[in-house]
């Protein structure tokens, strides 16, 4: 393994650790502030930090005479990548106005998904544990291929569908009560997982067509505005509440939001996407460990078994399966 790939893998593992431990900060913040207000504050802080960084990077590009951010490709080139076809030089060129439009549209759409997902997650954390919330949120790894098939007719391998079945089994062991009902907090976090799936698909679409760092900044601004409006409608934000939850807000806004997302963008330039997804899914494991170590949360044997099954499913869904080679006409494949 070369040094850059090792660095990328290390940064992704650090990202997973930050995101996993953030569940503890989110749950701790609920002791003194309402969930939507908390979410609005952390998104606003992330928007300021990422927005400032994006402006600095834009100024540097202008000083160097760059017309576009490195790593952004045209829609035709993106289509070529999705079909595993070589990219032509002409496909690497993209119109600056189109790129800007994709950056703004992508940032706003990603921000809408992010705001809804994070609000439901934060509300769910009022009623469930950090460990369970971490694992249920990780269900997006299983929901994404299903939505991809339904919305974009993207076929999945047998291993993906096996992972989906295992994920359902793990979800049952982890969350379903004896009356065969889903606990209120678990249901809220499950909605969060579905919405995060939409966020992932939206990012996958626009990050190749726009400027990634600026998309991240716009999404945080959008999420902060949406969450702020929702907070003033449904809750009663005050300076006193924000001050009392300052430490959790700072951790989630700076570490989980600004630093976590930036590390992800940088690290994925140097490592294989399958390995990247696997490392980031470790977020759920870190969430459980942090809940147990920091908050003294306890899980039953049934819940622990559900966590194990779900993590196996999360790993399986990211293992590539080689396609069977087509046999020449007139010949049948042997056993």
N, C-alpha and C positions, 0 to 999 in steps of 0.2 A: 504493500500500500504506500503510495507516494505521500509526501508531506502535506500537500494541499488537500488531498482526500481525507487524510487523517485529521487535519484541522477542521474540515467541514463536518465530519462525523462528530468530532468533539463539541463543536458549536451547537449542533442539533441536539445532542444529548443534554447540553447545558440549557437549551431552549425548553426541552421537555421538563427538566427539573424546575425551571422558573414557572412554567405554566402549571405544573402539578402542585407546587407549593402555593400558588396563587389561590387555589381553592380554599386553603386555610385562611388566608388574608380576607377573602371575600366573606367567608362565614363569620370570622371575627368581627368584621365591620358591621354586621347586622345587629350587634348588641346595642348600637347607639344611633343608627341611621336607617332610613327606609331603603329598600333595595334599588328602586329606580333612581333615587337621588344619588346613591352611591355609584351607580353605573354611569350616570351623567357626569359626575365629578371625575371619575377615572378616565372616561373617554375624552373629556375636555383636556385633561393633563396630557394624555397621549397625543392628542391633536396638536397641542402647542409644541411638544418636543419633536415629533415627527415632521410637523409642518415647518418648524425652524430648520431642521436638517435638510428637508427637501429644498427650501429656499437657498440654503448655502450651496447645495450640490448644483442647483440651477445656475447660480451665479458663477460657479467654477466652470460649468460647461460653456457659458457665454464668454468667459475670459479666454477659454481655449478655442473658441470658435466652433464648438460642437453644436450641431443642429438637432441632435437627438441623443437620448440616454443609451449607453452601451447595453446590449442585451435585448433591446426591443426590436422585434421583427415585424414584417408586414403580415397581413392576414393570409396572403398566399403562402408565405413561408411557414406560418403556423399550421396551415392545412397540410403542407408537405411533411412537417414533423409528425403530425397525427397519423399520417399514412406511411410513416417510415420510408419516405422517398427523399433522395438527395435534394438539397435546396439550390435553386439556380441563383446566380448572382443578381439577376434582375428582380428576384423575389425578395431580396434583402432590403431593397429600397422602400421607404414608406413616406407618404406625404405628411408633412409636419402638422397641418391642420387636422388631418384624419387622426393622427396619433394623439393630438391634444384632445380631440373630441372623445376618443376611446378612453383616454385617461380620466376625463371628467365624468363621463357616463359610467365607466367601470367603477370609479371611486364612489359615486353616489349610490349605485346599486349594491355594491359590496357593503357600503355603510348602512344601508337599510336592512340588509340581511343580518349584519353584525349587531346592530342595535336591538333588533327583535330577539335574536338568539341570546345575547348577553343579558337582556332584561329578564327573560324567562329563566335563565340560569341563575341569576342573582335572586329572583323571587323563590326559586326552588330551594336554594341553599338555606332559606329561613326554616324550612320544614324537613330537610334531609341532611345527611352527613356529607362531609367533604369527600370522603372516599367513594361513596355511592354516586355522588354527583360527577366525580371524575370519570368513573367507568361508564355511566350512562351517556355522558357527553361524548365519550369515545365511540359510541355507536355510530357516529357519522361515518366512520370508516366502512361500515356495512351498508349504510343507507345510500351513500354516494353511488355505488355501482347499480343499485336498484333504480334510483332516479335517472341515472345515465341511460339505462335500458328503456325505461318508460318514456322519457322525454326525447332522447336522441337516438333510440334504437341501437344503442351500443351493446353488443352481445358480451356476456360474461362467461367465464370458464366454469367448469363443474366445481372447481375448488372455491370459487367465489360463492356459489350457491350453498356449498357445504358450510362455509363460514357464516352465511346468513342464518342457516338453521341452528348452528351452534350459538350464534349471538342471541337468538330468540330463547334458547334453552337457558343460557347464562342470565338473560334478562329476567326470566321467570324466577330462577333461584335467588337472584339478588334483590328483586323488588316486589314480586307478587306476594300478597298476604294470604293467610289461610282461607279467606273468603273469596279468593281469586279476583282480587281487586288491586289496582295500582294505587299506591299511596299518593296523596296530593302533591307532595314535594317532588316525588319521583316523576310524576306525570308532567310537571312543569319543566323539569330538566330534560325529559324526553322530547318535548316540543322544541326545546333549545337545540337538541341534537339534530332534529329534522331541519331546522332553520340553518344551522351551521353547515349542513350538507349543501343547501342552496348557496351559501356563502362560498364554499369551496368550488362549486361548479362555476359560479360567477367569476371568481378570481382566476380560475383556470382559463376562462374565455378571454378576459381583458388584460391579464398581466403580460401576455405576449404581444398585445396590440398597442399598449400604452406604456407609460413610464411607471414602473413598479413602485418606486419610493413615493411618487406623487399620488398614485392611486391609494397607497396606504394612508397618506396624510388626509386626502379628501374623504376616505371612508371613516376616519376617526372624527373629522369635523361633522360629517353627516350623522354619525352615531351619537355624538355629543348633543347636537341640536335636537334630534328626535327624542333622545332620553330626557333632555332638559324640559322639553315641552310636556312629555308624559309625566315627569316628576311634578311639575307645577299644577297639572290637572288632577292627578291622583294622590299626591302627597303634599306635605308642607315643609319644603326645604328651608333650612335656616343656617346661618353662619355657625351657630353653636353646634349643630349636628355635624356639619362638615369638619369643624375643628376637632370634635371628639373622635371622629373616625379618620383623622388625618394620616396616621401610620398605614392602615390597610389601603387607603386611597392612594397614597404615595407608592406603595409597593406594587399595586395592581396597575396604576397609571404609568409608572416609570419602568418597572421590571417586566411585568407580564405584557403590557401594551407596547410601549416604545422600544425597549431593548429586545423583548422576545420576538416581535415581528421583524425587527431589523436583522437580528441574528439569523432568523429563518431565511430571509432574502439573500443574505451574504453566503450562508453555508450551502444553500442548494446550488450554488454555482460550481461547487467543487466536489460534489458527491453524487452517487447514483440515486435517482428518484425513489427506487424501491427501498433502498437502505434508508433514505431520508424519511420516508413515511413510517417505516418500522421504528426508527429512533424517536420520532415525534410522538408515536403512539405510546411510548413509555411514560408520557404525561400522566396517564391513568394510574400507573403503578406508583409514581411519585406522589400522586394525590392521596392514595390509600395510606402510604407510609407516613406522609406528613400529617394526615388526620390522626393516625394512631400515636405518633411520637409527640406531636406538638399539642393536639387538642385532647389527647387521651381517649379518643373514640375507640369503641370496641365493635367488632363485627362477629356475628355468629358463624358457626361452621358452614351453615347453608349459604350465607352471604359470601363467605370466602370462596366456597366452591363455585358460586356464580361468577365471582371475579376471575377465577382461574379459567373457567370455560370461555368467558367473554374475551379474555386476553388471548387465548389460543385462537379464537375466531378472528380477532384483529390481526394476528400474525398471519394466519392462513390467507386472508383476503388480499394480502400484499405479496404473496409468493407468485412469481410469474410462471405460467405453464407454457411449455413449448408447443407450438402448433404442429399437428401431424402433417408431415410432408405429403404432398399430393403425388400419387403413383402415376406413371405414364399410362396413357390410354391402352386398354386391352390387357392390363396386368392388375392383379388383385394383391392387396397387402396380405402377407403371411402372418401367422400368429407367432 
